[in-house]
């Protein structure tokens, strides 16, 4: 049987499917596999299941002479040198669709939590501060920003960006989007309007980032662009941390260029930033956009379907390097 190495424990449904077709080894430690151990593990594998935190590049391919397919357990694959894989005839697959709704829901979770100051309010109640201050219902307590009927600007209008827009319709919002190419069908379905990035930033009350990380999107949201946003606007990032220049964002949040930020992703992960994390106008999460039972099981199944198709000589259903 061909051999697959899985670099982190994934839901059992996927592992079970894989065991029927492959000899499977799973790295069970919750910590990321040390690089030198990974380089050792790949020596005799035919297939690899990888996480977005692992750099899969020429160094790995050199150490893995039998490797024919890398199945990334994520929709994003900026962690993989796809060009190098393609040059070597190694397939790369990802996990689109199955996590779209979970991730769009989470973008909205961050948006609403930031706009309505939920984390601050929770802390206030939980810590006993509310009782201590002895202030009952007060007309000016924890005022946040209206969402219904406002303007949302979505940067990146693929599956997840469009799913975020679909939810925005229910909030009666004006929907603006920016992406590499125009999406006429989505414009029709969602009533979304294409805008150049600068205009989108100027006009939106909520800016949600849903772009893949590429050379072009690295620090796409920088000081200059943050300064274009409304002082009452909220930025939500569920894409990749490096799409935003963190130091510029800290200044924006401290100096009031924008009102708040909801962040699920960071320039490095795990991450700690004393200044950013001390601010009340940010809501933070440890990259859990797709973390629902359903989405993660769907991702495990899709990873397995890709590898099984490959083993059977078929084209994997979500091949990235066609
Ligand atoms: C992805 O799939 O790229 C997300 O960031 C994690 O699910």
Boltz pocket constraint, residues with backbone or C-beta under 6 A from the ligand:
constraints:
  - pocket:
      binder: B
      contacts: [[A, 52], [A, 73], [A, 74], [A, 75], [A, 76], [A, 77], [A, 95], [A, 99], [A, 238], [A, 239], [A, 287], [A, 289], [A, 290]]
      max_distance: 6.0
